[in-house]
């Protein structure tokens, strides 16, 4: 990947806000260290050809250089999803939107810890891939590379994969996927804002593709996963989408934020009302963007009805009974990502002066739970007693040329490589039950979307601390 912009522009961006260090801040946990390491996790997940001058992960090198579409399209790059080597476009795009959102609203959180450049690089590694994956001429968007059923039979380094022809799966007018297209449009629209003052040409390119993908999502409605490989004989797919309606509103509101064109605002409002998104507030996740739409509409319109809707979401999470150690337990799979995502939505609501102190305390408590309030950290390489056996192939392998295989999966020893910054799934029940076990992918797998709300919340909390607004 080429350098995104000149160092002079980086310094200019950073100079727009006062620079502080965590040593100057009375924060309970070192947000600088947590943000820095979370970004290292994303570096560790990169697929494709890695630049020699921008690869801080010593055990990672080039991989999956033969990833191609059905007609030979170049699909190298992007991110591996979790502890495996599949590239799932839907959660990758959702992750990218959230991280870009955090850069837009909490740039100070990154610049004050010297991580703005790396955050921008993280977004661009994804958006470069999305641009490759989308063909506006044929209206084809690739949303998955590799079949999970094949991929998951291999335990080893991505550099050692023996799949020379990894299958690729796409949506098109004949096989629609409004959810995948809409979320990718949202990611590119958010990225266009991120890069406006950094690289106007790239920003414009992202916005053009975002508009095309939004139009595609709206005209060819359907769920993307229907034509993608099933996970097993149960009929379930990897990353089944529960609906596409939320992504239509989500992409529309992001295009409004990027363009200020009232057409997109009116579209977002219409979708919001038509599909009842005010009442779909169980969780903000890779699958359901409804709470995100609520807070974005509240932010961009100032209308009380949207503020009341996001207030309803955050009040429900604040008042929900917590685990004995304080976690808002929403789902057993990746419980910490749901808590972190809720924290980010409520930090956004607090910025709108909706129960600001209450929501910030709630969000901070969830992030501090992850960082160590229970007596242990749930972030690899951070804090006290962090996980040492994440369910993650490449970090479980010794350095090359030593062999790596199933023996490394079942080994009781810590991973030979430290997967810095990766937040594990976390407790599997509402009693804080957790075991650091590599074979337990429910509690110990890591994933792109797991870190998204977590990192975004860290950036928000760091920004508030620097400004002495809340700590």
C-alpha positions as CSV (number, residue, x, y, z in Angstrom):
1,X,0.0,0.0,0.0
2,X,1.3,3.4,-0.9
3,X,1.7,6.1,1.7
4,X,-1.6,7.8,1.9
5,X,-0.4,11.4,2.2
6,X,2.6,13.5,2.9
7,X,3.9,13.8,6.4
8,X,3.3,17.5,6.2
9,X,-0.4,16.9,5.9
10,X,-0.3,14.5,8.8
11,X,1.4,17.2,10.9
12,X,-1.1,19.8,9.7
13,X,-4.0,17.5,10.7
14,X,-2.5,16.8,14.1
15,X,-1.8,20.5,14.7
16,X,-5.5,21.3,14.5
17,X,-5.9,20.0,18.0
18,X,-3.7,20.3,21.1
19,X,-1.5,17.3,21.6
20,X,-1.5,15.6,24.9
21,X,-0.1,12.4,26.3
22,X,-1.7,9.9,28.6
23,X,1.0,10.7,31.1
24,X,-0.8,14.1,31.3
25,X,-4.2,12.6,31.7
26,X,-5.6,11.1,35.0
27,X,-7.3,8.2,33.1
28,X,-7.7,4.9,34.9
29,X,-6.4,3.0,31.9
30,X,-3.8,4.0,29.3
31,X,-6.0,4.8,26.4
32,X,-3.0,5.7,24.3
33,X,-1.7,2.1,24.6
34,X,-5.1,0.6,24.0
35,X,-5.8,2.6,20.8
36,X,-2.3,1.9,19.5
37,X,-2.6,-1.8,20.1
38,X,-6.1,-2.0,18.6
39,X,-4.7,-0.6,15.4
40,X,-1.9,-3.2,15.5
41,X,-4.6,-5.9,15.5
42,X,-5.9,-4.5,12.3
43,X,-2.4,-4.6,10.8
44,X,-2.2,-8.2,11.8
45,X,-5.4,-9.0,9.9
46,X,-4.2,-7.5,6.5
47,X,-4.3,-9.7,3.5
48,X,-2.4,-9.2,0.2
49,X,1.0,-7.7,-0.4
50,X,2.3,-5.9,2.7
51,X,4.5,-2.9,2.2
52,X,8.0,-3.4,3.6
53,X,8.0,0.1,5.1
54,X,4.6,-0.2,6.8
55,X,4.4,-3.7,8.4
56,X,4.8,-3.6,12.2
57,X,3.8,-7.2,12.6
58,X,7.0,-9.3,12.4
59,X,5.3,-12.6,11.8
60,X,3.2,-11.4,8.9
61,X,4.1,-11.1,5.3
62,X,2.5,-11.3,1.8
63,X,-0.5,-13.7,1.5
64,X,-3.4,-14.6,-0.7
65,X,-1.8,-12.9,-3.7
66,X,-3.9,-15.0,-6.1
67,X,-7.3,-13.9,-4.9
68,X,-9.3,-13.3,-8.0
69,X,-12.9,-12.9,-9.0
70,X,-14.7,-15.2,-11.4
71,X,-13.5,-13.1,-14.4
72,X,-10.0,-12.6,-13.1
73,X,-10.7,-9.4,-11.1
74,X,-8.0,-8.5,-8.7
75,X,-9.3,-9.2,-5.2
76,X,-6.1,-9.0,-3.3
77,X,-6.0,-6.9,-0.2
78,X,-8.6,-6.2,2.5
79,X,-8.7,-7.9,5.9
80,X,-9.0,-11.5,7.1
81,X,-12.2,-11.6,9.2
82,X,-11.3,-13.3,12.4
83,X,-9.1,-16.2,13.5
84,X,-9.5,-17.6,10.0
85,X,-8.5,-16.4,6.5
86,X,-11.9,-15.7,4.9
87,X,-12.6,-12.2,3.7
88,X,-16.2,-11.4,4.5
89,X,-17.2,-8.1,3.0
90,X,-20.2,-7.4,5.1
91,X,-18.6,-7.2,8.5
92,X,-15.5,-5.7,7.0
93,X,-17.5,-2.8,5.6
94,X,-19.4,-2.4,8.9
95,X,-16.1,-2.3,10.8
96,X,-14.7,0.3,8.4
97,X,-17.8,2.6,8.7
98,X,-17.5,2.6,12.5
99,X,-13.7,3.3,12.5
100,X,-14.2,6.1,9.9
101,X,-17.0,7.5,12.0
102,X,-14.7,7.6,15.1
103,X,-12.0,9.4,13.1
104,X,-14.5,12.0,11.9
105,X,-16.0,12.7,15.3
106,X,-13.1,12.0,17.6
107,X,-10.0,12.9,15.5
108,X,-8.5,14.3,18.7
109,X,-8.6,10.9,20.3
110,X,-6.3,9.6,17.6
111,X,-4.1,12.7,17.0
112,X,-3.4,13.2,20.7
113,X,-1.9,9.7,21.0
114,X,0.0,9.9,17.7
115,X,-2.2,7.3,15.9
116,X,-4.1,9.4,13.3
117,X,-2.0,8.3,10.4
118,X,-2.3,4.6,11.4
119,X,-6.1,5.0,11.8
120,X,-6.3,6.5,8.3
121,X,-4.2,3.7,6.9
122,X,-6.5,1.2,8.6
123,X,-9.5,2.7,6.8
124,X,-7.8,3.0,3.4
125,X,-6.6,-0.6,3.4
126,X,-10.3,-1.6,3.5
127,X,-11.6,1.0,1.1
128,X,-8.9,0.2,-1.5
129,X,-10.3,-3.4,-1.4
130,X,-13.9,-2.3,-1.7
131,X,-13.1,-0.2,-4.7
132,X,-11.5,-3.3,-6.3
133,X,-14.4,-5.5,-5.4
134,X,-17.0,-3.2,-7.1
135,X,-17.5,-3.1,-10.8
136,X,-20.0,-0.3,-11.7
137,X,-20.2,-1.4,-15.3
138,X,-21.5,-4.8,-14.5
139,X,-23.0,-3.8,-11.2
140,X,-21.2,-6.6,-9.5
141,X,-19.8,-6.4,-5.9
142,X,-17.7,-9.2,-4.5
143,X,-18.6,-9.8,-0.9
144,X,-16.7,-12.9,0.1
145,X,-13.4,-14.5,-0.8
146,X,-12.9,-18.2,0.2
147,X,-15.5,-20.7,1.4
148,X,-15.5,-20.8,5.2
149,X,-16.1,-24.6,5.2
150,X,-12.9,-25.1,3.3
151,X,-10.9,-22.4,5.0
152,X,-11.8,-23.6,8.5
153,X,-10.3,-27.1,7.9
154,X,-6.8,-25.5,7.7
155,X,-5.0,-24.4,10.8
156,X,-1.9,-22.4,9.9
157,X,-0.5,-19.2,8.6
158,X,-2.2,-17.3,5.8
159,X,1.2,-17.2,4.1
160,X,1.1,-21.0,4.0
161,X,-2.4,-21.4,2.6
162,X,-2.5,-24.0,-0.2
163,X,-5.7,-22.7,-1.8
164,X,-4.4,-21.3,-5.1
165,X,-7.9,-20.7,-6.4
166,X,-10.0,-19.4,-3.5
167,X,-13.6,-19.0,-4.6
168,X,-15.1,-15.6,-4.7
169,X,-18.8,-14.7,-4.3
170,X,-20.6,-11.6,-5.5
171,X,-24.0,-9.9,-5.7
172,X,-25.4,-8.5,-8.9
173,X,-28.8,-7.4,-10.2
174,X,-29.7,-11.1,-10.6
175,X,-28.4,-12.0,-7.1
176,X,-29.1,-8.8,-5.1
177,X,-27.8,-7.8,-1.7
178,X,-29.0,-4.4,-0.5
179,X,-27.4,-5.0,2.9
180,X,-23.9,-5.7,1.6
181,X,-24.1,-3.0,-1.0
182,X,-25.6,-0.5,1.4
183,X,-23.0,-1.1,4.1
184,X,-20.2,-0.8,1.6
185,X,-21.7,2.4,0.4
186,X,-21.8,3.7,4.0
187,X,-18.2,2.8,4.5
188,X,-17.1,4.5,1.3
189,X,-19.2,7.6,2.1
190,X,-17.7,7.8,5.6
191,X,-14.2,7.4,4.2
192,X,-14.9,10.2,1.7
193,X,-15.3,12.5,4.7
194,X,-12.2,11.2,6.4
195,X,-10.0,11.9,3.4
196,X,-11.6,15.2,2.3
197,X,-8.7,17.3,3.8
198,X,-6.1,14.6,3.1
199,X,-6.5,13.4,-0.4
200,X,-9.4,15.1,-2.3
201,X,-9.0,12.9,-5.3
202,X,-9.3,9.7,-3.3
203,X,-12.2,11.2,-1.3
204,X,-14.1,12.0,-4.5
205,X,-13.4,8.4,-5.8
206,X,-14.8,6.9,-2.6
207,X,-17.9,9.1,-2.8
208,X,-18.6,8.3,-6.4
209,X,-18.6,4.6,-5.7
210,X,-20.7,5.1,-2.5
211,X,-23.4,6.8,-4.6
212,X,-23.2,4.0,-7.2
213,X,-23.5,1.3,-4.5
214,X,-26.4,3.1,-2.8
215,X,-28.3,3.3,-6.1
216,X,-27.6,-0.4,-6.7
217,X,-28.8,-1.3,-3.1
218,X,-32.0,0.6,-3.6
219,X,-32.9,-0.7,-7.0
220,X,-32.0,-4.3,-6.5
221,X,-33.3,-5.2,-3.0
222,X,-32.6,-8.5,-1.3
223,X,-30.4,-10.2,1.3
224,X,-26.8,-10.8,0.2
225,X,-26.2,-14.1,1.9
226,X,-28.9,-16.1,0.1
227,X,-26.6,-17.0,-2.8
228,X,-23.4,-17.3,-0.6
229,X,-22.1,-20.6,0.8
230,X,-23.9,-22.1,3.8
231,X,-22.0,-22.6,7.0
232,X,-23.3,-26.2,7.5
233,X,-26.3,-28.4,6.8
234,X,-28.4,-26.3,9.1
235,X,-29.3,-23.8,6.3
236,X,-27.4,-21.0,8.1
237,X,-24.8,-18.9,6.3
238,X,-21.8,-17.1,7.6
239,X,-22.9,-13.7,8.7
240,X,-26.5,-14.1,7.9
241,X,-28.2,-10.8,7.5
242,X,-31.5,-10.4,9.3
243,X,-32.6,-7.6,7.0
244,X,-31.4,-5.1,4.5
245,X,-33.8,-2.2,5.4
246,X,-31.5,-0.8,8.0
247,X,-28.5,-0.7,5.6
248,X,-30.6,1.3,3.1
249,X,-31.3,4.0,5.7
250,X,-27.7,3.7,7.0
251,X,-26.1,4.3,3.6
252,X,-28.5,7.1,2.9
253,X,-27.7,9.0,6.1
254,X,-24.0,8.6,5.5
255,X,-24.3,9.9,2.0
256,X,-26.2,12.9,3.4
257,X,-23.4,13.6,5.8
258,X,-20.9,13.3,3.0
259,X,-22.8,15.4,0.4
260,X,-25.2,17.6,2.4
261,X,-27.7,16.8,-0.4
262,X,-31.2,16.8,1.2
263,X,-32.2,14.0,-1.3
264,X,-30.3,11.5,0.8
265,X,-31.7,12.9,4.1
266,X,-35.2,12.5,2.8
267,X,-34.4,9.0,1.7
268,X,-33.0,8.1,5.1
269,X,-36.0,9.5,6.9
270,X,-38.4,7.7,4.6
271,X,-36.6,4.3,5.1
272,X,-36.5,4.9,8.8
273,X,-40.3,5.5,9.0
274,X,-41.2,2.8,6.4
275,X,-39.2,0.0,8.1
276,X,-39.9,1.0,11.7
277,X,-36.2,1.4,12.6
278,X,-37.2,3.4,15.7
279,X,-38.3,0.1,17.3
280,X,-35.4,-2.1,16.2
281,X,-33.0,-1.3,19.0
282,X,-31.9,-4.7,20.4
283,X,-28.2,-4.1,19.5
284,X,-25.9,-2.1,17.2
285,X,-23.8,-4.6,15.3
286,X,-22.5,-5.8,12.0
287,X,-26.0,-7.0,11.3
288,X,-28.3,-4.2,12.6
289,X,-27.5,-0.6,12.1
290,X,-30.8,0.8,13.4
291,X,-29.3,2.4,16.6
292,X,-26.6,4.0,14.4
293,X,-29.3,5.4,12.1
294,X,-31.1,6.8,15.1
295,X,-28.2,8.7,16.5
296,X,-27.0,9.9,13.1
297,X,-30.5,11.3,12.3
298,X,-30.5,12.9,15.7
299,X,-27.1,14.4,15.2
300,X,-27.7,15.7,11.6
301,X,-31.3,16.9,12.0
302,X,-31.6,17.9,15.7
303,X,-35.1,16.6,15.7
304,X,-36.5,15.5,19.0
305,X,-38.1,12.3,17.7
306,X,-34.8,10.9,16.7
307,X,-33.2,12.0,20.0
308,X,-36.0,10.3,21.9
309,X,-35.4,7.1,19.9
310,X,-31.7,7.0,20.7
311,X,-32.5,7.9,24.2
312,X,-34.8,4.9,24.4
313,X,-31.9,2.7,23.2
314,X,-29.4,4.0,25.7
315,X,-31.8,4.1,28.6
316,X,-32.6,0.4,27.9
317,X,-28.9,-0.5,28.1
318,X,-28.2,1.7,31.1
319,X,-31.1,0.2,33.0
320,X,-30.6,-3.4,31.9
321,X,-29.4,-5.7,34.7
322,X,-25.7,-6.2,34.5
323,X,-23.5,-9.2,35.2
324,X,-22.1,-9.3,38.8
325,X,-19.0,-7.5,37.5
326,X,-20.8,-4.9,35.5
327,X,-21.1,-6.0,31.9
328,X,-24.2,-5.2,29.9
329,X,-24.7,-8.7,28.6
330,X,-26.6,-8.7,25.2
331,X,-25.5,-11.9,23.4
332,X,-23.3,-14.9,24.3
333,X,-21.3,-14.7,21.0
334,X,-18.9,-11.8,21.2
335,X,-20.5,-10.4,24.3
336,X,-17.9,-7.7,24.6
337,X,-18.4,-6.4,21.1
338,X,-22.1,-5.8,21.8
339,X,-21.2,-3.9,25.0
340,X,-18.5,-1.8,23.3
341,X,-20.9,-1.0,20.4
342,X,-23.6,0.1,22.9
343,X,-20.9,2.2,24.6
344,X,-20.1,4.0,21.3
345,X,-23.8,4.7,20.5
346,X,-24.3,6.2,24.0
347,X,-21.1,8.3,23.8
348,X,-22.6,9.7,20.6
349,X,-25.9,10.4,22.3
350,X,-24.1,12.1,25.2
351,X,-22.5,14.4,22.6
352,X,-26.0,15.5,21.8
353,X,-26.6,16.4,25.5
354,X,-28.8,13.5,26.0
355,X,-28.2,12.3,29.6
356,X,-24.6,13.1,28.9
357,X,-23.1,12.2,32.3
358,X,-25.1,9.0,32.7
359,X,-24.4,7.7,29.3
360,X,-20.7,8.5,29.5
361,X,-20.4,6.8,32.8
362,X,-22.2,3.7,31.3
363,X,-19.9,3.7,28.3
364,X,-16.7,4.1,30.3
365,X,-17.8,1.3,32.7
366,X,-18.2,-1.1,29.7
367,X,-14.8,-0.1,28.2
368,X,-13.1,-0.4,31.5
369,X,-14.7,-3.8,32.1
370,X,-12.9,-4.8,28.9
371,X,-9.6,-3.2,29.9
372,X,-9.4,-4.7,33.4
373,X,-12.0,-3.8,35.9
374,X,-12.8,-7.5,36.5
375,X,-9.2,-8.1,37.5
376,X,-8.2,-9.2,34.1
377,X,-7.9,-7.6,30.6
378,X,-9.8,-9.0,27.7
379,X,-7.4,-7.4,25.2
380,X,-4.4,-9.4,24.1
381,X,-1.1,-7.8,25.1
382,X,-2.8,-5.1,27.2
383,X,-3.1,-4.7,31.0
384,X,-3.2,-7.3,33.7
385,X,-3.6,-11.0,33.0
386,X,-4.7,-10.5,29.3
387,X,-5.7,-13.5,27.1
388,X,-2.7,-15.4,25.8
389,X,-4.5,-18.1,23.8
390,X,-6.8,-16.3,21.3
391,X,-8.5,-18.4,18.7
392,X,-6.3,-17.0,15.9
393,X,-4.3,-19.0,13.4
394,X,-1.4,-16.9,12.5
395,X,-0.5,-15.8,16.0
396,X,-0.8,-19.4,17.2
397,X,2.1,-20.4,14.9
398,X,5.8,-20.2,15.6
399,X,8.0,-18.2,13.3
400,X,8.6,-19.6,9.9
401,X,10.0,-22.0,8.8
402,X,8.8,-24.0,11.8
403,X,5.7,-26.0,10.9
404,X,2.2,-25.1,12.1
405,X,-0.9,-27.2,12.2
406,X,-3.6,-28.7,14.3
407,X,-1.2,-29.3,17.1
408,X,-0.9,-25.6,17.5
409,X,-4.7,-25.3,17.8
410,X,-4.9,-27.8,20.7
411,X,-1.7,-26.7,22.4
412,X,-2.2,-25.5,26.0
413,X,0.8,-23.1,25.7
414,X,0.3,-19.4,25.0
415,X,0.3,-18.3,21.4
416,X,3.9,-17.9,20.3
417,X,3.1,-14.5,18.7
418,X,1.3,-11.8,20.7
419,X,-1.8,-10.6,18.8
420,X,-1.5,-7.1,20.3
421,X,-4.8,-5.2,20.7
422,X,-7.2,-8.0,19.8
423,X,-10.3,-8.0,22.0
424,X,-11.6,-11.5,22.5
425,X,-15.2,-12.4,22.4
426,X,-15.5,-12.4,26.2
427,X,-17.9,-13.9,28.8
428,X,-20.3,-16.6,27.5
429,X,-23.1,-15.9,30.0
430,X,-24.5,-13.2,32.4
431,X,-22.3,-14.5,35.2
432,X,-19.0,-13.3,33.7
433,X,-17.9,-16.8,32.8
434,X,-14.7,-16.8,30.8
435,X,-11.9,-19.2,30.1
436,X,-8.8,-18.3,28.1
437,X,-9.0,-21.3,25.8
438,X,-7.9,-21.3,22.1
439,X,-10.3,-24.0,21.2
440,X,-13.3,-22.1,22.5
441,X,-14.1,-19.8,19.6
442,X,-17.2,-18.5,21.3
443,X,-15.3,-16.7,24.0
444,X,-11.8,-16.5,22.6
445,X,-12.0,-15.7,18.9
446,X,-11.2,-12.3,17.7
447,X,-12.7,-10.4,14.7
448,X,-12.7,-7.2,12.8
449,X,-16.0,-6.1,14.1
450,X,-15.2,-7.0,17.7
451,X,-12.6,-4.2,17.8
452,X,-14.6,-1.6,15.9
453,X,-16.9,-0.2,18.6
454,X,-14.2,-0.8,21.2
455,X,-11.6,1.3,19.4
456,X,-14.2,3.9,18.5
457,X,-15.2,4.2,22.1
458,X,-11.6,4.5,23.2
459,X,-11.1,7.3,20.7
460,X,-14.1,9.1,22.1
461,X,-13.1,8.7,25.8
462,X,-9.5,9.8,25.0
463,X,-10.9,12.9,23.2
464,X,-13.1,13.7,26.1
465,X,-10.2,13.3,28.6
466,X,-7.9,15.5,26.5
467,X,-10.6,18.2,26.4
468,X,-11.2,17.8,30.2
469,X,-14.8,17.2,29.5
470,X,-15.2,13.8,31.1
471,X,-12.9,11.3,32.7
